[in-house]
Amino acid sequence: MPKRTDLLDVLSEVKTRVQDKLGIVDFPMPQFIIIGSQSVGKSRLIEAMAGEQFNFISGSLGSRRPTVLEFRNVESADVSKWYILDAATNQWQNKPTAQVMAIVGESHNSLGMSVSSEPIYVRIESSACVDMQIVDLPGYRSYSSDDKSRALANQIESLNATFLNDPRNVVLCVEEAGDAANLSSLRRVAEVDKDFKRSILIRNKLDKYYSDLDSNNVNKWLDGMGDLPKNLKKFALTLPHWGDGTAPPRPLGQLREEMSTQDLNKFAGLGATQGYLDTVGFANFSKYMERRTERMFVEAIGPVLTKLRDLETSMSDREQELKDELENSDPGQILSTVRACGMSFANCLTHVMEGVIRSDINRMQLDDELRDFHEHHKKVGDSHKFESLPSTDFGGLEDYVDYLRDYIKVPAFDVAINGGAQYTRLMFEVETFLRFSEIGIETKKRDVLQSFGISMGSVTWSDVVVKLLNHDAHLPLQKRVAYVGERVKWFFQQQKDPIVQFMKGLKGSPDEKLFSVLYTKHAKLIEENQTIRKLVFETFDSVVDRQLQSFLELFKATLQATFSNPWVFLKKTTAKLQECEGDEVLLPSLDDTKQRIPREIQGRTGIERTVAKWLSEVPMEPHKINDAVDKVQILVLKVYSHIRSQVCDQVELFCESFFKLPLLRRLEEDMNKIELSDVDKEGYRVRRTKLEKEGHANSYGLKEVKDCLKILSGFQLKTMAANTDR
């Protein structure tokens, strides 16, 4: 079995190079932390571990940052050697003890009335020190004289709490021996380690309480007189002490042994049982700590190796990603890279519209969708461009939402969805909105007479109805169509993040092989490269804006044409859907087709005959003009109602034809026409500089991880070989 010192050295090097230097916060490396209030003997315990007296010059305020102390027992050492870890080079530097004290003291004093979580590292090699590593935390302040001191005490509480809450840390809690019911530091430990599985209590200044002990209470006293948890590992000891302002009478290592022997003799003389005697004195504490240190670190080798391999994999992947992006951000390839990302984005819009189960970004219930839509246009300030509510009779948006939920019962109203499913629900909502269209003003007698022109005999009632409808009847529909267009536009703009999520989520999914391998690569570029993201998203938004204008213009032209000649629009369909008789389906013959066409032409005249009947009932005689006006008003409303129903029935077809399909077909073409401005090129230059810096840091980190893997794997093989030889 390799020496304990070798094990500690190996894991200490790994911890320093990976956890501390690279900032890997979740590294599975155990460590001891030492806490306690001021004046309980925490510093003297650390001196006892080192086997010599020293004093970190940290002024009257004491320590204000973690101090990591590595003790290495070197039996052959004639004198102790002190080292400080250089933060710049990450190398241990051997320095005189006094200089190490000054450096450590300055690292604390430089903080003033504040604290820092950044540790300072000290290493001691000596024949008198123990084999272990601890983190000395600032002592708790029991009294603060002013506001600044109270603020400092609170900062120390917060700093120490971060270490106490870390499950990897084993806590050495130093208290003064005495009343076991009033241990302030132990109460803090109990809050985070209720079962005391990673806590060790050290009760110091044991000799002060010799006079309180006798053969009747010695075991109970060592057990805490019932005030300490049974499962808490605890030690009671006396550390070397001497008069203030004087030098120690003998070497600290010798005093440490004397105090330990004194404690053991005292308690053995009082009749303490062996189980309790094993918890008395520094020697027993030191043996226990060395055994526990060795056990903890041996158990940590496996998790540390696993973590190192995971880091190696992730850093290697990141190295390749950075290499690829640097190649793609080469000045000669920038434009082609942006366009390729844009075309992949455009292709994936189709897949998102087809429905992606794994996509969970921007999923919305209909009520939230409508609220966000209206809030967006309020912020933009363009709500005046369309009717925000289907009717002025609604008191507000919430009334409309309640109507959709409770009366219309829109399918999937309360389901949070995105993509194609959200679009289908949107079509149901806008159709409902559009059906609220009504002729805005009443048809007056004057308007009817005005429509006749020269005389009642030169213009037919059919012409009058067309003039009245064409005058302003299409305006209510047209205003609501603007709402439909804005809703569809807003929907597509909300799909940008779901598209990127779909592209990125393909890697490692069951569907990965069904799509281009470039999708995931381009998703990372869009997500991480702000210039590419801006250009792709801006192009997408501009195409959606352009398609909205095209949609409104085409729909406006359709409505104008419809109201200019409503009779053509009112012709009903000639097709009839009938179930086929029998199982066999035959294509029609030429004779069948010849017979079908006259029937269909005749069949479409049904509404025309109805309209003709309505027109014939309108009197032409001048003296019946009042009756004629009433009948014309009714006829206008009937025709408008029929046109509105036809338009609403086909609103999804119009959205498909005038908005969705042209967008899907032309988006890729527009992405392939992206151009870079001077600002974009500068953004790329800045991004490339950042990538190069990150690449150097990642390469350095990867080298550190590989070196640590090699060191630790070699140590593990050496251990296995030693065990085999035995």
Solvent accessible surface area in square Angstrom, and as a share of the most:
residue,aa,sasa,rsa
1,M,87,0.39
2,P,15,0.10
3,K,139,0.59
4,R,67,0.25
5,T,19,0.11
6,D,50,0.26
7,L,3,0.02
8,L,1,0.00
9,D,42,0.22
10,V,20,0.12
11,L,0,0.00
12,S,5,0.03
13,E,67,0.30
14,V,0,0.00
15,K,10,0.04
16,T,10,0.06
17,R,40,0.15
18,V,0,0.00
19,Q,25,0.11
20,D,50,0.26
21,K,73,0.31
22,L,44,0.22
23,G,46,0.44
24,I,29,0.15
25,V,124,0.71
26,D,91,0.47
27,F,0,0.00
28,P,37,0.23
29,M,2,0.01
30,P,18,0.11
31,Q,16,0.07
32,F,1,0.00
33,I,0,0.00
34,I,0,0.00
35,I,0,0.00
36,G,0,0.00
37,S,18,0.12
38,Q,85,0.38
39,S,100,0.64
40,V,17,0.09
41,G,15,0.14
42,K,20,0.09
43,S,82,0.53
44,R,62,0.23
45,L,0,0.00
46,I,5,0.02
47,E,11,0.05
48,A,0,0.00
49,M,1,0.00
50,A,0,0.00
51,G,8,0.07
52,E,40,0.18
53,Q,85,0.38
54,F,21,0.09
55,N,109,0.56
56,F,33,0.14
57,I,93,0.47
58,S,14,0.09
59,G,58,0.56
60,S,118,0.76
61,L,57,0.29
62,G,17,0.17
63,S,23,0.15
64,R,5,0.02
65,R,28,0.10
66,P,1,0.00
67,T,2,0.01
68,V,4,0.02
69,L,0,0.00
70,E,3,0.01
71,F,0,0.00
72,R,3,0.01
73,N,40,0.20
74,V,48,0.28
75,E,155,0.70
76,S,98,0.63
77,A,26,0.20
78,D,143,0.74
79,V,111,0.64
80,S,36,0.23
81,K,100,0.42
82,W,2,0.01
83,Y,36,0.14
84,I,10,0.05
85,L,21,0.11
86,D,38,0.20
87,A,96,0.75
88,A,95,0.73
89,T,73,0.42
90,N,22,0.11
91,Q,113,0.50
92,W,71,0.25
93,Q,63,0.28
94,N,88,0.45
95,K,47,0.20
96,P,88,0.55
97,T,46,0.27
98,A,77,0.60
99,Q,81,0.36
100,V,0,0.00
101,M,11,0.05
102,A,49,0.38
103,I,57,0.29
104,V,0,0.00
105,G,1,0.01
106,E,104,0.47
107,S,19,0.12
108,H,1,0.01
109,N,58,0.30
110,S,75,0.48
111,L,36,0.18
112,G,32,0.31
113,M,69,0.31
114,S,43,0.28
115,V,32,0.19
116,S,26,0.17
117,S,80,0.51
118,E,111,0.50
119,P,42,0.27
120,I,21,0.11
121,Y,22,0.08
122,V,0,0.00
123,R,33,0.12
124,I,0,0.00
125,E,37,0.16
126,S,8,0.05
127,S,57,0.37
128,A,34,0.26
129,C,4,0.02
130,V,10,0.06
131,D,8,0.04
132,M,2,0.01
133,Q,7,0.03
134,I,0,0.00
135,V,2,0.01
136,D,16,0.08
137,L,0,0.00
138,P,0,0.00
139,G,7,0.06
140,Y,5,0.02
141,R,38,0.14
142,S,113,0.73
143,Y,170,0.65
144,S,22,0.14
145,S,79,0.51
146,D,70,0.36
147,D,103,0.53
148,K,141,0.60
149,S,26,0.17
150,R,116,0.42
151,A,47,0.36
152,L,3,0.02
153,A,14,0.11
154,N,97,0.50
155,Q,60,0.27
156,I,0,0.00
157,E,64,0.29
158,S,70,0.45
159,L,12,0.06
160,N,0,0.00
161,A,38,0.30
162,T,87,0.51
163,F,35,0.15
164,L,7,0.03
165,N,89,0.46
166,D,29,0.15
167,P,106,0.67
168,R,64,0.23
169,N,3,0.02
170,V,9,0.05
171,V,0,0.00
172,L,0,0.00
173,C,0,0.00
174,V,0,0.00
175,E,9,0.04
176,E,54,0.24
177,A,1,0.01
178,G,16,0.15
179,D,86,0.44
180,A,9,0.07
181,A,57,0.44
182,N,102,0.52
183,L,11,0.05
184,S,42,0.27
185,S,0,0.00
186,L,13,0.07
187,R,133,0.49
188,R,60,0.22
189,V,0,0.00
190,A,33,0.26
191,E,124,0.55
192,V,47,0.27
193,D,12,0.06
194,K,155,0.66
195,D,81,0.42
196,F,20,0.08
197,K,158,0.67
198,R,34,0.12
199,S,2,0.01
200,I,0,0.00
201,L,0,0.00
202,I,0,0.00
203,R,4,0.01
204,N,5,0.02
205,K,62,0.26
206,L,0,0.00
207,D,35,0.18
208,K,124,0.53
209,Y,45,0.17
210,Y,37,0.14
211,S,106,0.68
212,D,84,0.43
213,L,14,0.07
214,D,64,0.33
215,S,80,0.52
216,N,134,0.69
217,N,35,0.18
218,V,2,0.01
219,N,41,0.21
220,K,133,0.56
221,W,19,0.07
222,L,8,0.04
223,D,22,0.11
224,G,0,0.00
225,M,106,0.47
226,G,70,0.67
227,D,75,0.39
228,L,10,0.05
229,P,41,0.26
230,K,166,0.70
231,N,93,0.48
232,L,5,0.02
233,K,74,0.31
234,K,21,0.09
235,F,5,0.02
236,A,3,0.02
237,L,0,0.00
238,T,1,0.01
239,L,6,0.03
240,P,2,0.01
241,H,109,0.49
242,W,49,0.17
243,G,43,0.41
244,D,146,0.76
245,G,93,0.89
246,T,83,0.48
247,A,82,0.64
248,P,36,0.23
249,P,85,0.53
250,R,97,0.35
251,P,93,0.58
252,L,8,0.04
253,G,13,0.13
254,Q,85,0.38
255,L,8,0.04
256,R,22,0.08
257,E,86,0.39
258,E,59,0.27
259,M,30,0.13
260,S,3,0.02
261,T,72,0.42
262,Q,69,0.30
263,D,0,0.00
264,L,55,0.27
265,N,97,0.50
266,K,69,0.29
267,F,0,0.00
268,A,55,0.43
269,G,68,0.66
270,L,30,0.15
271,G,51,0.49
272,A,9,0.07
273,T,71,0.42
274,Q,122,0.54
275,G,54,0.52
276,Y,69,0.26
277,L,24,0.12
278,D,71,0.37
279,T,25,0.15
280,V,0,0.00
281,G,0,0.00
282,F,6,0.03
283,A,31,0.24
284,N,29,0.15
285,F,1,0.00
286,S,16,0.10
287,K,117,0.50
288,Y,31,0.12
289,M,0,0.00
290,E,34,0.15
291,R,140,0.51
292,R,28,0.10
293,T,0,0.00
294,E,46,0.21
295,R,121,0.44
296,M,20,0.09
297,F,6,0.03
298,V,63,0.36
299,E,112,0.50
300,A,7,0.05
301,I,15,0.07
302,G,36,0.34
303,P,63,0.40
304,V,0,0.00
305,L,4,0.02
306,T,75,0.43
307,K,41,0.17
308,L,0,0.00
309,R,121,0.44
310,D,82,0.43
311,L,18,0.09
312,E,50,0.23
313,T,82,0.47
314,S,61,0.39
315,M,28,0.13
316,S,43,0.28
317,D,74,0.38
318,R,52,0.19
319,E,70,0.31
320,Q,92,0.41
321,E,46,0.21
322,L,4,0.02
323,K,113,0.48
324,D,41,0.21
325,E,6,0.03
326,L,40,0.20
327,E,90,0.40
328,N,22,0.11
329,S,2,0.01
330,D,52,0.27
331,P,103,0.65
332,G,70,0.68
333,Q,88,0.39
334,I,16,0.08
335,L,53,0.27
336,S,69,0.45
337,T,12,0.07
338,V,0,0.00
339,R,54,0.20
340,A,31,0.24
341,C,0,0.00
342,G,0,0.00
343,M,52,0.23
344,S,8,0.05
345,F,0,0.00
346,A,6,0.05
347,N,56,0.29
348,C,0,0.00
349,L,0,0.00
350,T,50,0.29
351,H,48,0.21
352,V,2,0.01
353,M,19,0.09
354,E,129,0.58
355,G,49,0.47
356,V,28,0.16
357,I,162,0.82
358,R,106,0.39
359,S,2,0.01
360,D,87,0.45
361,I,65,0.33
362,N,47,0.24
363,R,97,0.35
364,M,24,0.11
365,Q,56,0.25
366,L,0,0.00
367,D,13,0.07
368,D,62,0.32
369,E,0,0.00
370,L,0,0.00
371,R,83,0.30
372,D,63,0.33
373,F,0,0.00
374,H,22,0.10
375,E,84,0.38
376,H,67,0.30
377,H,6,0.03
378,K,142,0.60
379,K,160,0.68
380,V,88,0.51
381,G,49,0.47
382,D,22,0.11
383,S,37,0.24
384,H,147,0.66
385,K,129,0.55
386,F,15,0.06
387,E,55,0.24
388,S,42,0.27
389,L,39,0.19
390,P,0,0.00
391,S,25,0.16
392,T,138,0.80
393,D,134,0.70
394,F,34,0.14
395,G,72,0.69
396,G,23,0.23
397,L,36,0.18
398,E,84,0.38
399,D,68,0.35
400,Y,1,0.00
401,V,0,0.00
402,D,61,0.32
403,Y,55,0.21
404,L,0,0.00
405,R,77,0.28
406,D,85,0.44
407,Y,165,0.63
408,I,50,0.25
409,K,140,0.59
410,V,5,0.03
411,P,75,0.47
412,A,46,0.36
413,F,11,0.04
414,D,87,0.45
415,V,78,0.45
416,A,48,0.37
417,I,29,0.14
418,N,15,0.08
419,G,2,0.02
420,G,12,0.11
421,A,54,0.42
422,Q,1,0.00
423,Y,8,0.03
424,T,88,0.51
425,R,9,0.03
426,L,1,0.00
427,M,6,0.03
428,F,82,0.34
429,E,0,0.00
430,V,0,0.00
431,E,50,0.22
432,T,13,0.07
433,F,0,0.00
434,L,0,0.00
435,R,94,0.34
436,F,55,0.23
437,S,0,0.00
438,E,101,0.45
439,I,29,0.15
440,G,63,0.60
441,I,105,0.54
442,E,131,0.59
443,T,20,0.12
444,K,111,0.47
445,K,91,0.38
446,R,165,0.60
447,D,40,0.21
448,V,0,0.00
449,L,75,0.37
450,Q,143,0.63
451,S,11,0.07
452,F,5,0.02
453,G,59,0.57
454,I,171,0.87
455,S,54,0.35
456,M,36,0.16
457,G,70,0.67
458,S,77,0.49
459,V,24,0.14
460,T,77,0.45
461,W,9,0.03
462,S,29,0.18
463,D,64,0.33
464,V,0,0.00
465,V,0,0.00
466,V,29,0.16
467,K,96,0.40
468,L,20,0.10
469,L,0,0.00
470,N,65,0.33
471,H,132,0.59
472,D,27,0.14
473,A,1,0.01
474,H,21,0.09
475,L,79,0.39
476,P,15,0.09
477,L,0,0.00
478,Q,45,0.20
479,K,107,0.46
480,R,29,0.10
481,V,3,0.01
482,A,16,0.13
483,Y,0,0.00
484,V,0,0.00
485,G,0,0.00
486,E,15,0.07
487,R,0,0.00
488,V,0,0.00
489,K,35,0.15
490,W,9,0.03
491,F,0,0.00
492,F,0,0.00
493,Q,32,0.14
494,Q,43,0.19
495,Q,0,0.00
496,K,30,0.13
497,D,53,0.27
498,P,0,0.00
499,I,0,0.00
500,V,8,0.05
501,Q,48,0.21
502,F,11,0.05
503,M,0,0.00
504,K,82,0.35
505,G,36,0.34
506,L,3,0.02
507,K,130,0.55
508,G,69,0.67
509,S,16,0.11
510,P,126,0.79
511,D,47,0.24
512,E,61,0.27
513,K,182,0.77
514,L,137,0.68
515,F,49,0.21
516,S,52,0.33
517,V,129,0.74
518,L,83,0.42
519,Y,19,0.07
520,T,20,0.11
521,K,76,0.32
522,H,13,0.06
523,A,0,0.00
524,K,51,0.22
525,L,8,0.04
526,I,0,0.00
527,E,67,0.30
528,E,55,0.25
529,N,1,0.00
530,Q,120,0.53
531,T,12,0.07
532,I,1,0.01
533,R,61,0.22
534,K,82,0.35
535,L,14,0.07
536,V,0,0.00
537,F,25,0.10
538,E,94,0.42
539,T,23,0.13
540,F,0,0.00
541,D,38,0.20
542,S,61,0.39
543,V,3,0.02
544,V,0,0.00
545,D,55,0.28
546,R,105,0.38
547,Q,2,0.01
548,L,4,0.02
549,Q,94,0.42
550,S,31,0.20
551,F,0,0.00
552,L,45,0.22
553,E,116,0.52
554,L,79,0.39
555,F,0,0.00
556,K,86,0.37
557,A,54,0.42
558,T,35,0.21
559,L,1,0.00
560,Q,74,0.33
561,A,65,0.51
562,T,9,0.05
563,F,0,0.00
564,S,53,0.34
565,N,71,0.36
566,P,0,0.00
567,W,47,0.16
568,V,87,0.50
569,F,55,0.23
570,L,4,0.02
571,K,62,0.26
572,K,106,0.45
573,T,104,0.60
574,T,45,0.26
575,A,67,0.52
576,K,164,0.70
577,L,183,0.91
578,Q,143,0.63
579,E,168,0.75
580,C,92,0.55
581,E,166,0.74
582,G,62,0.60
583,D,151,0.78
584,E,128,0.57
585,V,112,0.65
586,L,139,0.69
587,L,168,0.84
588,P,91,0.57
589,S,60,0.39
590,L,124,0.62
591,D,88,0.46
592,D,72,0.37
593,T,36,0.21
594,K,120,0.51
595,Q,111,0.49
596,R,96,0.35
597,I,82,0.42
598,P,79,0.50
599,R,152,0.55
600,E,45,0.20
601,I,93,0.47
602,Q,125,0.56
603,G,33,0.31
604,R,89,0.33
605,T,35,0.20
606,G,18,0.17
607,I,32,0.16
608,E,60,0.27
609,R,149,0.55
610,T,51,0.30
611,V,8,0.05
612,A,56,0.43
613,K,121,0.51
614,W,68,0.24
615,L,32,0.16
616,S,88,0.57
617,E,87,0.39
618,V,5,0.03
619,P,19,0.12
620,M,84,0.38
621,E,73,0.33
622,P,95,0.60
623,H,144,0.64
624,K,88,0.37
625,I,25,0.13
626,N,94,0.48
627,D,67,0.35
628,A,0,0.00
629,V,7,0.04
630,D,76,0.40
631,K,72,0.30
632,V,0,0.00
633,Q,38,0.17
634,I,94,0.48
635,L,6,0.03
636,V,3,0.02
637,L,99,0.49
638,K,90,0.38
639,V,2,0.01
640,Y,2,0.01
641,S,41,0.26
642,H,68,0.30
643,I,0,0.00
644,R,37,0.14
645,S,39,0.25
646,Q,49,0.22
647,V,2,0.01
648,C,0,0.00
649,D,80,0.41
650,Q,76,0.34
651,V,2,0.01
652,E,83,0.37
653,L,102,0.51
654,F,24,0.10
655,C,0,0.00
656,E,40,0.18
657,S,50,0.32
658,F,36,0.15
659,F,0,0.00
660,K,35,0.15
661,L,63,0.31
662,P,16,0.10
663,L,0,0.00
664,L,38,0.19
665,R,177,0.65
666,R,114,0.42
667,L,1,0.00
668,E,67,0.30
669,E,96,0.43
670,D,26,0.14
671,M,0,0.00
672,N,72,0.37
673,K,126,0.53
674,I,9,0.05
675,E,115,0.52
676,L,30,0.15
677,S,56,0.36
678,D,118,0.61
679,V,116,0.67
680,D,6,0.03
681,K,110,0.47
682,E,82,0.37
683,G,27,0.26
684,Y,3,0.01
685,R,137,0.50
686,V,81,0.46
687,R,30,0.11
688,R,64,0.23
689,T,76,0.44
690,K,121,0.51
691,L,0,0.00
692,E,74,0.33
693,K,157,0.66
694,E,57,0.26
695,G,16,0.15
696,H,140,0.63
697,A,65,0.50
698,N,21,0.11
699,S,50,0.32
700,Y,89,0.34
701,G,2,0.02
702,L,10,0.05
703,K,119,0.51
704,E,11,0.05
705,V,0,0.00
706,K,94,0.40
707,D,40,0.21
708,C,0,0.00
709,L,20,0.10
710,K,160,0.68
711,I,54,0.28
712,L,0,0.00
713,S,33,0.21
714,G,36,0.35
715,F,15,0.06
716,Q,60,0.27
717,L,116,0.58
718,K,119,0.51
719,T,19,0.11
720,M,112,0.50
721,A,54,0.42
722,A,26,0.20
723,N,71,0.37
724,T,114,0.66
725,D,124,0.64
726,R,209,0.76
